[in-house]
């Protein structure tokens, strides 16, 4: 009888272990599908698969991080922040989740919460893309109107990745805000050369040309904005500005 009970206990434990392993495998498969949807820009289906994965295995930091990315893409920074925090609590050395948490703070315009996170990440010698947090620091300080500090961090990012278009645009915007229009034009012209289909780059370049009193080039850049994204808010302002400049 005693031996029978022991055997039953062993079988029960083995069955539980198999059930847990099966749940983990199912959760991983759903997470992979969710990540594929994120890559495709299909955030609604991504969220559906990732929530199903979470039900199977809640304490997976990678599922929580992916959930945060899906929520962030759907403009729910509040829910994204909760997920990224949960991912970090489950895996304290999860640097990408820390970077994503900082990005969610940026989306919420919580500049002072984002800054220490990005500073910590940018000093991590093992982080393979330090130009990302450095660029994010540039953006945070730009929004705090601390333009000299913003310039410093954008330049640090570009020292590591000279062709990183987001940093080039950010530095261009910063120079425009500082009244350094020639410097802004230099960075923004490089940005449009590297990525000639990026509407924002042409829009910021047009503004820099305008403030530098180069109206002909400004009008040309505004027309590129309208050509690239005719239904966007950028295009509406570009149309208004190019019409106004054409009369001057």
TORLONU-256563 format. One record per residue (C-alpha): x, y, z; residue in three letters. Coordinates in steps of 0.001 Angstrom, whole numbers, m for minus. Each point is the difference from the previous one (the first is absolute). Example, Ala and Ser with C-alpha at 12.3 -4.5 7.8 and 13.67 -1.06 7.14 Angstrom:
// residues 2
+---------+---------+---------+------+
|       x |       y |       z | type |
+---------+---------+---------+------+
|   12300 |   m4500 |    7800 |  ala |
|    1370 |    3440 |    m660 |  ser |
+---------+---------+---------+------+
//
This chain:
// residues 248
+---------+---------+---------+------+
|       x |       y |       z | type |
+---------+---------+---------+------+
|       0 |       0 |       0 |  unk |
|    2790 |    2370 |     984 |  unk |
|    1865 |    m660 |   m3232 |  unk |
|   m3176 |     603 |   m1982 |  unk |
|    m489 |    3411 |    1652 |  unk |
|    3615 |     981 |    m739 |  unk |
|    m380 |   m1022 |   m3641 |  unk |
|   m3228 |    1996 |    m289 |  unk |
|    1705 |    3071 |    1502 |  unk |
|    2895 |    m294 |   m2435 |  unk |
|   m2388 |    m349 |   m2928 |  unk |
|   m1997 |    2999 |    1233 |  unk |
|    3122 |    2156 |     303 |  unk |
|    1201 |   m1145 |   m3417 |  unk |
|   m3393 |     839 |   m1498 |  unk |
|      70 |    3489 |    1581 |  unk |
|    3507 |     595 |   m1334 |  unk |
|   m1073 |   m1089 |   m3463 |  unk |
|   m3082 |    2237 |     175 |  unk |
|    2118 |    3004 |     977 |  unk |
|    2522 |    m721 |   m2742 |  unk |
|   m2839 |    m336 |   m2504 |  unk |
|   m1460 |    3360 |    1095 |  unk |
|    3403 |    1653 |    m362 |  unk |
|     423 |   m1430 |   m3494 |  unk |
|   m3475 |    1170 |   m1029 |  unk |
|     684 |    3438 |    1470 |  unk |
|    3287 |     228 |   m1895 |  unk |
|   m1730 |    m915 |   m3261 |  unk |
|   m2640 |    2683 |     584 |  unk |
|    2686 |    2532 |     915 |  unk |
|    1873 |    m744 |   m3223 |  unk |
|   m3218 |     534 |   m1955 |  unk |
|    m636 |    3251 |    1863 |  unk |
|    3511 |    1207 |    m805 |  unk |
|    m572 |    m812 |   m3671 |  unk |
|   m3160 |    2118 |      29 |  unk |
|    1917 |    2852 |    1674 |  unk |
|    2613 |    m173 |   m2758 |  unk |
|   m2809 |     243 |   m2574 |  unk |
|   m1554 |    2972 |    1803 |  unk |
|   m3131 |   m2001 |     856 |  unk |
|    m197 |    1020 |    3651 |  unk |
|   m3590 |   m1102 |     652 |  unk |
|     693 |   m3628 |    m931 |  unk |
|    3347 |     213 |    1789 |  unk |
|   m1763 |    1051 |    3189 |  unk |
|   m2524 |   m2834 |    m352 |  unk |
|    2740 |   m2652 |    m265 |  unk |
|    2136 |    1502 |    2752 |  unk |
|   m2912 |     220 |    2449 |  unk |
|    m698 |   m3676 |    m702 |  unk |
|    3678 |    m753 |     655 |  unk |
|    m138 |    1947 |    3265 |  unk |
|   m2940 |   m2111 |    1219 |  unk |
|    2113 |   m3120 |    m488 |  unk |
|    3217 |    1368 |    1511 |  unk |
|    m315 |    3367 |    1729 |  unk |
|    3486 |      62 |    1500 |  unk |
|    1848 |     137 |   m3306 |  unk |
|    1902 |    3310 |    m280 |  unk |
|     146 |    m264 |   m3793 |  unk |
|   m3781 |    m293 |    m289 |  unk |
|    m395 |    3021 |    2289 |  unk |
|    2478 |    1997 |   m2081 |  unk |
|   m1785 |    m900 |   m3235 |  unk |
|   m3351 |     917 |    1553 |  unk |
|    1476 |    3364 |     902 |  unk |
|    1115 |     554 |   m3593 |  unk |
|   m3473 |    m868 |   m1308 |  unk |
|   m1702 |    2330 |    2484 |  unk |
|    2475 |    2761 |    m821 |  unk |
|    m722 |    m370 |   m3715 |  unk |
|   m3724 |     292 |     784 |  unk |
|     706 |    3235 |    1906 |  unk |
|    m691 |   m1472 |    3434 |  unk |
|    3201 |    1101 |    1678 |  unk |
|   m1578 |    m493 |    3443 |  unk |
|    m502 |   m3731 |    m597 |  unk |
|    3367 |    m280 |   m1747 |  unk |
|    1745 |    1457 |    3057 |  unk |
|   m1601 |   m2641 |    2252 |  unk |
|    1167 |   m2803 |   m2312 |  unk |
|    3557 |    1298 |    m322 |  unk |
|     248 |     399 |    3783 |  unk |
|   m1230 |   m3569 |     428 |  unk |
|    2566 |   m1249 |   m2530 |  unk |
|    2799 |    1758 |    1889 |  unk |
|   m1170 |   m1354 |    3368 |  unk |
|     101 |   m3529 |   m1460 |  unk |
|    3388 |     560 |   m1672 |  unk |
|    1908 |    2926 |    1586 |  unk |
|    2794 |    m138 |   m2611 |  unk |
|   m2487 |     307 |   m2894 |  unk |
|    1503 |    3130 |   m1557 |  unk |
|   m2266 |     140 |   m3090 |  unk |
|   m3033 |      82 |    2317 |  unk |
|    1593 |    2900 |    1901 |  unk |
|     503 |    1846 |   m3271 |  unk |
|   m3612 |    m718 |    m958 |  unk |
|   m1197 |    1263 |    3380 |  unk |
|    1890 |    3218 |    m625 |  unk |
|   m1601 |     253 |   m3440 |  unk |
|   m3444 |    m419 |    1579 |  unk |
|     827 |    2810 |    2420 |  unk |
|     939 |    2148 |   m3012 |  unk |
|   m3354 |    m816 |   m1589 |  unk |
|   m1637 |    1163 |    3237 |  unk |
|    2191 |    3139 |     m13 |  unk |
|    1460 |   m1059 |    3348 |  unk |
|    3427 |    1336 |    m928 |  unk |
|    1416 |     m61 |    3526 |  unk |
|    m945 |   m3657 |     464 |  unk |
|    1502 |    m977 |   m3351 |  unk |
|    3346 |    1777 |     397 |  unk |
|    1538 |   m2067 |    2857 |  unk |
|    m982 |   m3233 |   m1753 |  unk |
|    1697 |     993 |   m3239 |  unk |
|    3092 |    1233 |    1840 |  unk |
|     287 |   m3362 |    1741 |  unk |
|    m429 |   m1910 |   m3261 |  unk |
|    2446 |    2158 |   m1965 |  unk |
|    2711 |    m720 |    2581 |  unk |
|    m523 |   m3775 |    m318 |  unk |
|    3100 |   m1166 |   m1869 |  unk |
|   m1734 |   m3234 |   m1026 |  unk |
|   m2937 |    1734 |   m1698 |  unk |
|     583 |    m408 |   m3729 |  unk |
|   m1968 |    3052 |   m1221 |  unk |
|     902 |    2877 |    2366 |  unk |
|    m898 |    2559 |   m2685 |  unk |
|   m3685 |    m789 |     697 |  unk |
|     m55 |    1165 |    3647 |  unk |
|    2341 |    2895 |    m853 |  unk |
|   m2428 |    1139 |   m2703 |  unk |
|   m2879 |    m363 |    2442 |  unk |
|    1894 |    2177 |    2482 |  unk |
|     405 |    2593 |   m2726 |  unk |
|   m3754 |     m62 |    m608 |  unk |
|    m848 |     239 |    3709 |  unk |
|    2248 |    3025 |     528 |  unk |
|   m1288 |    1586 |   m3221 |  unk |
|   m3505 |    m148 |    1406 |  unk |
|    1240 |    1478 |    3279 |  unk |
|    1414 |    2840 |   m2144 |  unk |
|    3491 |    m751 |    1313 |  unk |
|    1453 |     205 |   m3476 |  unk |
|    3708 |     m13 |     856 |  unk |
|    m398 |   m3296 |    1864 |  unk |
|   m2197 |   m1351 |   m2800 |  unk |
|    2714 |     861 |   m2530 |  unk |
|    2607 |   m1789 |    2115 |  unk |
|   m1923 |   m3277 |      80 |  unk |
|    m956 |      74 |   m3673 |  unk |
|    3665 |     538 |    m883 |  unk |
|    1001 |   m2938 |    2201 |  unk |
|   m2529 |   m2175 |   m1825 |  unk |
|    1354 |    1103 |   m3379 |  unk |
|    3592 |    m695 |    1063 |  unk |
|   m1069 |   m3640 |     391 |  unk |
|   m2384 |    m156 |   m2983 |  unk |
|     715 |    2908 |   m2399 |  unk |
|   m2840 |    m951 |   m2353 |  unk |
|   m2684 |    m480 |    2650 |  unk |
|   m2776 |    2032 |   m1614 |  unk |
|   m2104 |     475 |    3148 |  unk |
|    2964 |    1635 |    1752 |  unk |
|     759 |    2147 |   m3061 |  unk |
|   m3581 |    1290 |     m67 |  unk |
|      m1 |     537 |    3756 |  unk |
|    3242 |    1956 |    m140 |  unk |
|   m1329 |    1987 |   m2949 |  unk |
|   m3128 |     914 |    1982 |  unk |
|    2187 |     960 |    2959 |  unk |
|    2205 |    2247 |   m2143 |  unk |
|   m3123 |    1631 |   m1456 |  unk |
|   m1286 |     695 |    3521 |  unk |
|    3404 |    1505 |     877 |  unk |
|     m35 |    2241 |   m3075 |  unk |
|    2934 |   m1873 |   m1576 |  unk |
|   m1720 |    m338 |   m3344 |  unk |
|    3044 |    m854 |   m2147 |  unk |
|     919 |   m2815 |    2390 |  unk |
|   m3616 |   m1200 |     m46 |  unk |
|     m56 |      m9 |   m3808 |  unk |
|    3243 |   m1985 |    m137 |  unk |
|   m1391 |   m2784 |    2227 |  unk |
|   m3430 |     m71 |   m1604 |  unk |
|    1386 |     m70 |   m3548 |  unk |
|    2017 |   m3048 |     996 |  unk |
|   m3148 |   m1578 |    1467 |  unk |
|   m1966 |     382 |   m3252 |  unk |
|    2944 |   m1349 |   m1999 |  unk |
|      89 |   m3101 |    2187 |  unk |
|   m3782 |    m447 |      76 |  unk |
|   m1588 |    1899 |   m2907 |  unk |
|   m3511 |   m1312 |     711 |  unk |
|    m202 |    1236 |    3600 |  unk |
|   m2605 |    2750 |     215 |  unk |
|    1120 |    1381 |    3365 |  unk |
|    3544 |     583 |   m1254 |  unk |
|   m1217 |    2145 |   m2916 |  unk |
|   m2439 |    1833 |    2273 |  unk |
|    2712 |     958 |    2498 |  unk |
|    2371 |     905 |   m2847 |  unk |
|   m2652 |    2289 |   m1498 |  unk |
|    m364 |    1766 |    3356 |  unk |
|    3760 |     482 |     287 |  unk |
|     171 |    1421 |   m3544 |  unk |
|   m2921 |    2320 |     787 |  unk |
|    1575 |    1363 |    3183 |  unk |
|    3254 |     467 |   m1934 |  unk |
|   m1950 |    2100 |   m2563 |  unk |
|     642 |   m2497 |   m2799 |  unk |
|   m3603 |     m28 |   m1157 |  unk |
|     559 |   m1706 |   m3354 |  unk |
|    1559 |   m3063 |    1618 |  unk |
|   m2601 |      80 |    2774 |  unk |
|   m2828 |    m123 |   m2552 |  unk |
|    1694 |   m2904 |   m1804 |  unk |
|     328 |   m1943 |    3283 |  unk |
|   m3610 |     743 |     955 |  unk |
|   m1113 |   m1324 |   m3407 |  unk |
|    1938 |   m3211 |     694 |  unk |
|   m1955 |    m329 |    3247 |  unk |
|   m3300 |     304 |   m1887 |  unk |
|    1208 |   m2476 |   m2620 |  unk |
|    1113 |   m2600 |    2551 |  unk |
|   m2940 |     208 |    2426 |  unk |
|   m2865 |    1907 |   m1639 |  unk |
|   m2563 |    m866 |    2702 |  unk |
|    2199 |     704 |    3030 |  unk |
|     m31 |    2913 |    2436 |  unk |
|    3494 |     798 |   m1267 |  unk |
|   m1446 |     454 |   m3505 |  unk |
|   m2747 |    2350 |    1194 |  unk |
|    2511 |    2308 |    1645 |  unk |
|    2425 |    m371 |   m2916 |  unk |
|   m2698 |    1122 |   m2435 |  unk |
|    m846 |    3027 |    2132 |  unk |
|    3651 |     990 |     468 |  unk |
|    1023 |    m493 |   m3632 |  unk |
|   m2955 |    2132 |   m1149 |  unk |
|     918 |    2727 |    2471 |  unk |
|    3693 |     m47 |    m917 |  unk |
|    m864 |     121 |   m3704 |  unk |
|   m1649 |    3361 |     564 |  unk |
|    3043 |    1520 |    1715 |  unk |
+---------+---------+---------+------+
//
